[in-house]
Structure formats: C-alpha cells, structure tokens
Amino acid sequence: MTDPQRALVLVDVQQDYFGGSPLEIQYPNREDSLAKITEAIDAAAAADIPVIMVQHTMGSGAPVFNPDSSGFAVRPEVEERKRDEWKSVVKEFGSVYADTDVAQWLRERNVDTVTLVGYMTNNCILASSVEAEGLGFSTEVLSDATGAINIANAAGFADAKTVHTTLMTVLNSNFAAVATTSDWIAALGSGEALPKSDLGSSAIAGSQEAAGSVA
C-alpha cells in the first residue's frame, strides 16, 4: 500500500459557530476543538500538506452565514495562519464537494486522502465524508477537531455529545478513519494511513457489546 497523499480541509471554521446562536458548537468544547484545528494546521504546514479553507454561505440577508456579516468570517486563529497557496472555497451545500471544484483541485495534486476538521459533525462533516466515497477519496475525520450542536425536531432530541460520539462511530464503521489530532500528527510523521473499521466488524462488535450489556 502506498503512503496516503493527504490534504487538510478546514470546514466552516466561522464566527457564527462561536457567536452565542443556537448553532454555537456544544461538544467537544468549541475552544478546545478550535485549538486542535490550529494544531492540525500547524502540523500540515510542517509536513507541506495542501490545505483548503471552506466557508459556508446562505446568502445576503440570511440570519446566519451571511457573507455581509461578521459571523461569516473565519476565526482569526485560522485566518492568521492562512498561506497564499491555500485554496479558499465558498459553498452553499453541506458537502465540501457539492457544486465546488474541490474534487478537481485535489485530483490535480494527486491527493487521495482528505482530512476533515471543523463544523458541524452532524451536517457538513457527515455530508463531506459520505460524498467522498463515491468520488474515490479516502476520508479522515479528527474527532477532537470537529464539533456538534444539540438538535431536536419531530423525530426526537439528541444532545451534542450523543450526536458527536454517535456520528464518529458511524463514520468510522464505513465512511472515514476517525482519530484524534495527536494520532493524525503521528501518522503524518510515519507516513501511514490511519486505522479504520468496517461495517462487518463494527456490526459484530456491536452485537457482542449489546449482548454483554443485556447479560
């Protein structure tokens, strides 16, 4: 197996996720996850890994992700690290690939493995991980450099910790290799791929776990 050819994608690390709105990231702690994001950026710079910075827009006049508002801006901790060679993308859909040239840009640089950090776990991280499968990219998700919100609707309620930890388990069962930022940085140093589960193994382990809890 060849060494992974990685790119780091910074997904919507924008002020609206930190501004006290219902979209404010709740788990992991948003300041802690932001610190891990900047740690990943610094590691990518040291390893000469290409970086894509993505921002989400809902259009002028929208209550959030309005390109004319301060909430649209990227966090200063990220902005101050920005390099000229970074690719900047504005998207309108959940997936970073939808209606953008991200996939083409990655292929032009022979990238086969995309590392996702940013927000939200329950929307853009999930959507990007799922679409990547059909596009032929392997995905890595850094669990402590992403984050979720509390959600409730007609189908039920889930607190942010449940949302995040459940989706990390779901992603690692098929769509992505899930790891901490420190484990990812170690993998950069060794040139190795991150370990990932699969649906069959996860199903067997889940059955055993459930049987053990009933017993």
Secondary structure, 3 states (H helix, E strand, C coil): CCCCCEEEEEECCEHHHCCCCCCCCCECCHHHHHHHHHHHHHHHHHCCCCEEEEEECCCCCCCCCCCCCHHHCECHHHHCCCCCCCEEEEECCCCCCCCCCHHHHHHHCCCCEEEEEEECHHHHHHHHHHHHHHHCCEEEEEEEEEEECCEEECCEEECHHHHHHHHHHHHHCCCCEEECHHHHHHHHHHCCCCCCCCHHHHHHHHHHHHHHHHC
